[in-house]
Every structure is written in C-alpha cells, then in structure tokens.
C-alpha cells in the first residue's frame, strides 16, 4: 500500500519523511513494459490505437469495481469528492487518453508519440504560472527548458525519416524514406493532435492537484486518486460506444492472428493485448498515486524521463532509429532532471480551494 500524504494543508508534496517510492516503481516498470507490448500490437495493426485504449479502459474498470463496493451491503461507496469535480476530471482524462492513442492512425510512430508527448513540461509550467498560482524559481525554469529542449532534439532526430526528401546519415540502414504529400499531411495532423494532448495532460495534472487540496478533509490522497480513477473509467465507456466500429475492426484482425503455441491457442496479438492491459493497470495506478503525492511539475518530469527511457528501450528492442541528436538529448534530459531534483517543488497555492 502506498503511503498517503498527511499533514497540514500548506505542506508541500513529497517531503523526504513520507515520500512513497512505490508510485515510481509502478510508473517506470508498468508504463515501460506496457509501451513494449503496445508496440507489438501496433507493428501488426497501426490503426489499433482505439482498440488498445478500449481494452485498457474496460480492464481497469472491472478490476476497480470490487474496491468500490461496501463489504456488507455490496453497494457502491459514496463519492468523497463532488460530482462536478468528477465530471471535470473525467472529461479531461478521457479526452487526453483517447486522443493520445488515436494519433497512431496518422503516421505517428511510438518513439515520436512518446517523445513528443514528453514536451508538455513547458505547458505544465506555463499553465501552472498563469492559471493555477504556481511560482517557479529562475533556475527551475532553466532546468525545465533544458529538459524540454533535450526531448525536442530527440524528437527531431527520430522525425527525420518522416520528412519528404530528408536524409538521416547516422540512422540505421534503410530507416530514411520519402513520404508522399498525402502521408506527410496526415503526419502533420497527428502532430497537431499531439499538441492538443499536451495541453490536456498539463491541464489535467494541475486540476488533479487542485482537487486533492480541495477535498483533503474528505479522504487521503490515495483514496481520492482511486475514486477519480474509477469514475473516469466509467465515463470512458461513452468513448467505446462512439468508436465501436473502429474498435471492432481491430478486434477482428487481432483474433485472426496466428496462435502463440499449439498448447496455448491464444491469438498472438490478443496475448500482447492482455500483457499490455496488466502492465498498463500498474502504470495508470502509479501515475494517479504519483499525482496524489507530488507537484504537477515533479509528476511531469518523472513521466518525461520514463517516456525517454521507453524510447531507448524501443530503439534497442524494435530497432527504431537512433541518431546523434538522441545522444545529445540524453545528456540534456538527465542533466536537467538531476539539477531540477536538487530544488524543492513549487509551493502549494495558499488560497482556499473549497469552492467548486
């Protein structure tokens, strides 16, 4: 069980005396494994993003139901937070999650997807400063800029193969290609969608922090995190209904894949889906726990490092291109993260958050 954060309302996230380590293990272990299994699925069906999203939503929802039931009456536990806050959270979370996986149908590769999403640190800082009352030191801003530039350089290095007529001298053999104008335009739409995902993600992180402060007298941060996780996945069922035709198409293709082994007659792509769901469950719970115990900027830095490590793993395991820009980005990212970690998180907002 993850230690809950207790203390006065003005206490900062993640003090050394009560810093939980389990969320970090869940994020790095669960999320990185999930990316590997997801890429196995996408290698066979690049348009399976909605199918992946739907199975993850249903799996996590079913797993969460027993914990939401009262032991004696078998009725659902009453919500600690208000319905309005749950609706606001669910709309942001479902929109972000759905759009993030839908981009794979627009010529977006897993490395580009992972790295580009990691650039939301600047969005988190800007939104935190202008809309959520966060204040950052000059050195913190510089370190975040270094991390963001590093991830952006890595994205450029990986994106070279998508640019029409571009060459990549230090990429793996056969990795560069010319795209038609139609394919390049499709990729451009995917990039715009990823920008929207960044804004959703940054807004969600700060919104979660506000809700955890507002309802801290109703329950622990971990209890509130599980509650928001549950209601968000209920709302995700509406997304499944809206995208049912695309989801069912990918499901039929998955069932048609060869079996793993005669003694284990499970279609190979479905096996990757099951493993993806199991590891994604640990990933999602880890992210919710992380957001409950640390500031939005700390959460985003942690997720950005995890995403970059996922790209390194993808390059090694799946043979995705690795350029000199990736190497430069590695030093910038981890140097920036180390420097940022030497400073405390920005102070919590002093004003009351009791209103809806």
C-alpha positions in Angstrom: 0.0 0.0 0.0 1.3 3.4 -0.9 1.8 5.7 2.0 -0.7 8.5 2.0 0.4 12.1 2.4 -0.7 13.5 5.7 -0.1 16.9 7.1 -1.3 20.5 7.1 -2.9 22.0 4.0 0.2 24.1 3.3 2.6 21.1 3.3 4.4 20.6 0.0 4.2 17.4 -1.9 6.6 14.6 -1.3 8.5 15.6 1.8 11.5 13.3 2.5 10.0 11.9 5.6 6.9 10.4 3.8 7.9 10.2 0.2 6.4 7.0 -1.3 8.6 5.1 -3.7 6.0 2.6 -5.0 4.4 5.0 -7.5 7.8 5.4 -9.2 8.3 1.7 -9.4 4.8 1.3 -10.9 5.4 4.2 -13.4 8.8 3.0 -14.6 8.1 -0.7 -14.6 4.5 -0.8 -15.6 4.5 2.0 -18.2 7.7 0.9 -19.9 6.5 -2.7 -20.2 3.1 -1.5 -21.5 4.8 0.5 -24.2 6.7 -2.6 -25.4 3.5 -4.7 -25.6 1.6 -1.9 -27.2 4.3 -1.6 -29.9 4.0 -5.3 -30.7 0.3 -4.8 -31.3 0.8 -1.6 -33.5 3.5 -3.3 -35.6 0.7 -5.6 -36.8 -2.1 -3.0 -37.0 -1.1 0.7 -36.9 -4.8 1.6 -36.5 -5.3 -0.4 -33.4 -4.9 2.6 -31.0 -8.6 2.8 -30.2 -8.8 -1.0 -29.6 -5.9 -0.8 -27.2 -7.5 2.1 -25.4 -10.9 0.4 -25.1 -9.4 -2.9 -23.7 -7.3 -0.9 -21.2 -10.3 1.1 -20.0 -12.6 -2.0 -19.6 -9.8 -4.0 -17.8 -9.0 -1.3 -15.3 -12.7 -0.6 -14.7 -13.5 -4.2 -14.0 -10.5 -4.5 -11.7 -11.6 -1.4 -9.8 -15.2 -2.4 -9.1 -14.5 -4.7 -6.0 -12.7 -2.0 -4.2 -15.6 0.4 -4.7 -18.2 -1.9 -3.1 -19.2 -1.8 0.6 -18.3 -5.1 2.3 -21.6 -5.6 4.0 -24.2 -4.2 1.5 -22.3 -4.7 -1.8 -23.4 -1.2 -2.8 -21.0 1.3 -4.3 -19.2 3.5 -1.8 -20.4 7.2 -1.7 -18.1 9.6 -3.5 -15.9 11.8 -1.3 -15.4 14.5 -3.9 -18.3 16.3 -5.7 -19.9 15.1 -8.9 -18.8 18.2 -10.6 -15.2 17.6 -9.9 -15.5 14.0 -11.1 -17.1 15.2 -14.4 -14.4 17.8 -15.0 -11.7 15.2 -14.3 -13.2 12.5 -16.4 -13.7 14.8 -19.4 -10.0 15.8 -19.3 -8.7 12.3 -18.7 -10.8 10.5 -21.3 -10.2 13.2 -23.9 -6.4 13.0 -23.3 -6.3 9.2 -23.3 -8.5 8.7 -26.4 -6.7 11.3 -28.5 -3.3 10.1 -27.4 -3.9 6.6 -28.8 -5.9 7.7 -31.8 -2.9 9.5 -33.3 -1.3 6.2 -34.2 -3.6 6.1 -37.2 -1.9 9.3 -38.5 1.6 8.0 -39.3 2.8 8.7 -35.8 5.3 6.1 -34.6 5.7 5.0 -31.0 9.1 6.9 -30.5 7.7 10.1 -32.0 4.5 9.7 -29.9 6.4 9.1 -26.7 9.0 11.8 -27.1 6.6 14.5 -28.4 4.2 13.9 -25.5 7.1 14.4 -23.2 7.4 18.1 -24.3 4.4 19.0 -22.2 6.7 20.2 -19.3 6.6 23.7 -20.7 2.8 23.6 -21.0 2.7 22.5 -17.3 4.9 25.3 -16.2 3.0 28.0 -18.2 -0.4 26.8 -17.2 0.8 26.5 -13.6 2.1 30.0 -13.5 -0.8 31.8 -15.3 -3.9 29.7 -14.1 -3.0 27.7 -11.0 -1.0 30.1 -8.9 2.3 28.2 -9.0 5.6 30.0 -8.8 8.9 28.8 -10.0 12.5 30.0 -9.5 14.6 31.1 -12.4 16.8 28.0 -12.1 13.8 25.7 -12.1 12.6 27.4 -15.3 16.1 27.0 -16.9 16.3 23.3 -15.9 12.8 22.6 -17.3 13.8 24.4 -20.5 16.9 22.2 -20.8 14.8 19.0 -20.3 12.3 20.2 -22.9 14.9 21.1 -25.5 16.6 17.8 -25.0 13.4 15.9 -25.6 12.6 18.1 -28.6 16.0 17.3 -30.1 15.4 13.6 -29.7 12.0 14.1 -31.4 13.7 15.9 -34.4 16.2 13.1 -34.7 13.5 10.5 -34.8 11.3 12.5 -37.1 13.9 12.8 -39.9 12.5 9.7 -41.5 9.1 11.3 -41.9 10.3 14.4 -43.7 10.0 14.3 -47.5 13.4 14.2 -49.2 15.3 14.3 -45.9 18.2 12.1 -45.2 19.4 10.6 -42.0 23.1 9.8 -42.3 23.6 8.3 -38.8 20.3 6.4 -38.7 20.1 2.7 -39.1 20.3 1.3 -42.6 17.0 1.7 -44.6 15.5 3.9 -41.9 15.0 7.0 -44.1 12.3 7.2 -46.6 10.4 9.8 -48.7 6.8 10.3 -47.9 4.1 11.4 -50.3 2.5 14.8 -49.7 -0.7 13.0 -48.5 1.2 10.9 -46.0 3.2 13.9 -44.8 -0.1 15.9 -44.4 -1.5 13.0 -42.4 1.5 13.0 -40.2 1.1 16.8 -39.7 -2.5 16.2 -38.4 -1.1 13.7 -36.0 1.4 16.2 -34.7 -1.3 18.8 -34.1 -3.3 16.2 -32.2 -0.3 15.5 -30.0 -0.1 19.2 -29.2 -3.7 19.1 -28.0 -2.8 16.0 -25.9 0.0 18.0 -24.3 -2.5 20.8 -23.3 -5.0 18.2 -21.9 -2.2 16.5 -19.9 -0.9 19.7 -18.4 -4.3 20.9 -17.5 -5.2 17.5 -16.0 -2.1 17.5 -13.8 -2.9 20.9 -12.3 -6.6 20.1 -12.0 -5.8 16.9 -10.0 -3.6 18.9 -7.7 -6.4 21.4 -7.0 -8.9 18.7 -6.3 -6.6 16.8 -3.9 -6.2 20.0 -1.9 -9.9 20.9 -2.1 -11.1 17.6 -0.8 -8.2 16.6 1.5 -10.6 16.7 4.5 -12.8 14.0 2.8 -10.1 11.4 2.4 -6.5 10.6 1.8 -4.8 11.5 -1.5 -4.6 7.8 -2.4 -8.3 7.3 -1.7 -9.2 10.3 -3.8 -6.9 9.1 -6.6 -8.6 5.7 -6.7 -12.0 7.4 -6.7 -11.2 9.7 -9.7 -9.6 6.7 -11.5 -12.8 4.7 -11.1 -15.3 7.4 -12.3 -13.0 8.4 -15.2 -13.1 4.8 -16.5 -16.9 4.7 -16.2 -17.1 7.8 -18.4 -14.7 6.1 -20.9 -17.5 3.7 -21.8 -19.1 6.5 -23.8 -15.9 6.7 -25.8 -16.0 3.0 -26.6 -19.6 3.3 -27.9 -18.7 6.3 -30.1 -15.7 4.5 -31.6 -17.2 1.0 -31.7 -16.9 0.4 -35.4 -13.1 1.1 -35.4 -12.6 -0.9 -32.2 -14.5 -3.9 -33.6 -12.5 -3.9 -36.8 -9.2 -4.1 -34.9 -10.6 -6.8 -32.7 -11.5 -9.0 -35.7 -7.9 -8.6 -37.0 -6.5 -9.5 -33.6 -8.5 -12.7 -33.4 -7.3 -13.6 -36.9 -3.6 -13.6 -35.9 -1.6 -16.9 -35.5 -1.8 -18.6 -32.1 1.2 -18.4 -29.7 1.6 -22.2 -29.5 -0.5 -25.3 -30.1 -0.7 -25.9 -26.4 -1.7 -22.2 -25.8 -4.2 -21.4 -28.6 -4.4 -17.7 -27.9 -4.1 -15.4 -30.9 -0.7 -13.7 -30.7 -2.0 -10.1 -30.9 -4.5 -10.8 -28.1 -1.7 -12.1 -25.9 0.1 -8.8 -26.3 -3.1 -7.0 -25.5 -3.6 -9.0 -22.3 0.0 -8.2 -21.2 -0.4 -4.6 -22.2 -3.5 -4.4 -20.0 -1.8 -5.9 -17.0 1.2 -3.6 -17.2 -1.0 -0.6 -18.1 -3.0 -1.2 -14.9 0.1 -0.8 -12.8 1.1 2.2 -14.9 -2.2 4.1 -14.5 -2.4 3.4 -10.8 1.2 4.6 -10.4 0.5 7.8 -12.3 -2.6 8.5 -10.1 -0.6 7.8 -6.9 2.2 10.0 -8.2 -0.1 12.9 -8.9 -1.6 12.5 -5.4 1.8 12.8 -3.6 3.8 15.2 -5.7 3.5 18.5 -7.5 2.3 18.6 -11.2 5.8 19.7 -12.4 7.5 16.8 -10.5 5.0 14.4 -12.0 5.6 15.7 -15.5 9.4 15.5 -15.1 9.1 11.9 -13.8 6.8 10.9 -16.7 9.1 12.7 -19.2 12.1 10.7 -18.0 10.1 7.5 -18.2 9.0 8.3 -21.7 12.5 8.9 -22.9 13.7 5.6 -21.3 10.8 3.9 -23.2 12.2 5.3 -26.4 15.7 4.0 -25.7 14.1 0.6 -25.0 12.1 0.8 -28.2 15.2 1.7 -30.2 17.1 -1.3 -28.8 14.3 -3.9 -28.8 12.5 -2.9 -32.1 15.4 -1.4 -34.0 14.0 2.1 -34.2 16.5 4.7 -35.4 18.9 6.2 -33.0 20.7 9.4 -34.1 23.3 11.7 -32.6 20.5 14.0 -31.6 19.2 11.3 -29.3 22.6 11.0 -27.6 22.8 14.8 -27.1 19.2 14.7 -25.8 20.0 12.0 -23.3 22.7 14.2 -21.6 20.4 17.2 -21.6 17.4 15.3 -20.2 19.1 13.5 -17.3 21.3 16.5 -16.6 18.2 18.7 -16.3 16.3 16.2 -14.2 19.3 15.9 -11.8 19.6 19.6 -11.5 15.9 20.1 -11.0 15.7 17.4 -8.4 18.1 19.4 -6.2 15.4 22.1 -5.7 12.1 21.6 -4.0 8.8 21.6 -5.7 7.0 24.9 -6.2 4.9 25.9 -3.1 1.3 25.0 -3.0 -1.3 27.7 -3.5 -2.1 29.4 -0.3 -5.6 30.3 -1.1 -8.6 28.2 -0.2 -9.9 25.7 -2.8 -13.2 24.9 -1.1 -15.4 26.2 -3.9 -16.4 24.2 -6.9 
